[in-house]
Amino acid sequence: MPLSPLRFRLLVASLLAVSFLGALDNTVVSTAIATVAGQLGALEHMSWIVVGYTLASTVLLPVLGKLGDRIGPRAVFLSSVAVFILSSVACGFANGIVWLIVARVIQGMSSAGLQLMSQTIIAEVTTPRQRPKYMSIIGAAFPVAILIGPVLGGIITDTWGWPWVFWINAPVGIVAFALALVAVPHIQPGRIGRFDFAGAIALTIGLVALVLAVSWVGDSAQAAASTVAFVVAAVALVVFFVIELRVEEPLVPLGWFRDRTVAAGTVISAIVGIGLFSITSYLPTYFQMAYRTSATVSGLVPIATVFGMLVSNLATGWLVSRTGHYRVYPLVGTVLGAAGLGAMALLPAGAPLWAPAVAMAVVGLGTGAFMSLIVAVVQSAVPRQETGTITASVNLVRQVGATVATALIGGIIGATVVAMLPTGLHPATLTPAIVHAQGPEIQQQVAHVYQSVFVPIFVALAITYVVGIVASILLPNRRLSDDTDPLRAASTASIPA
């Protein structure tokens, strides 16, 4: 779908602004959560400000993807932006925790459509070969948001008050919405058929139960609830797969996973969530305890990781759009990811901080090499009427992988650290400041505990990237097409040469 140069620039600017808005929201809010919950008198429910948002944005991905194919991505995109703005304003006016959680759930539901429809619209207005460059520009919103979000959230909370971490979305969102009204074209919907309500309900129940189960798995008080949630998740997901195999218009077209590009690309996409996103939030604690650094210094390693991701994401998108060849980048990227995490596992206690910073920067470089690219590759392997659906499936696997892996790592850290701590230190009240106030011998013991706990985690995540190496080898060694028709007609062949 060719657009004039001016309209295309406005479109990219609008999609980038909206993607940045969605990515920035969580990182900005994370800094203010304790303040928000404290002022609303609900510290015990603080986690639901994040969990409600995450659950809603995860479970709605396949639903919005299918809707985008049925009614057109423009309508879903504009509706998502409008609801996101309104729910952000509602969050800022919350006078109780229930109001805030409900508003955050609605905000999470709309945020699912921001990134998803941005990727779908780009796929509709570019050729397969052009797509990686513009997909990487939109994908750059995520690492930039990680870099500046926490600092921006702290400044806004301290200067204007916590409601403004939500209200700041309104002016940016209104500008992006106005640009989108002008720039986003009307895109012909795909096939019209009966919507898969049964599949949507089964998948929602399964994913909600799964996320809750892994969130509770490390809490002994929630052991029974976690077990029940796992059982419900297993039953609901089995029912979902049975429905998808029988329904005429499935929410997730399982038949497309017989295509080697789609199957291998989905596995590679999952590596981003499982292998990197899951560990990033635990790195500052690890360095404060094992390397005995300050909170400020411990943040340098995640920054190095995200900066590496940003650079390689933009570079590979540009290179693939120039040549059309894509297979080498996920292959090299997964090798770098496995090497960097393997190096993290091998680093001795007491190594200078620049060593893990370099190792995690390598992981970031490797992951960024295929983070946005693989979405563009998978999109180009399916017919036009399935673009939104397959884009949602790829993002769903990545997000569920990150959520489940993050919860599992947190549970492992919590259970093993409690069992190994020196006597006299209480795990419920343990902080880096308390550890740093102890004598050198206790500090060394705690450092050894965290080193012992994290080494197997780094090894497991390195193995995850090894799986990604195998999947990258299985990707067809083809070249993205320059065809002016952005997506192929209904054909099951691999990406055209």
PyMOL commands that set and color helices and strands:
alter all, ss='L'
color gray80, all
select helices_A, chain A and resi 5-39+43-45+48-59+61-71+73-92+97-125+131-139+141-159+163-167+169-183+197-216+220-246+254-258+260-280+283-290+295-298+300-323+328-346+354-371+373-379+384-420+427-429+432-436+440-474
alter helices_A, ss='H'
color red, helices_A
deselect
rebuild
show_as cartoon
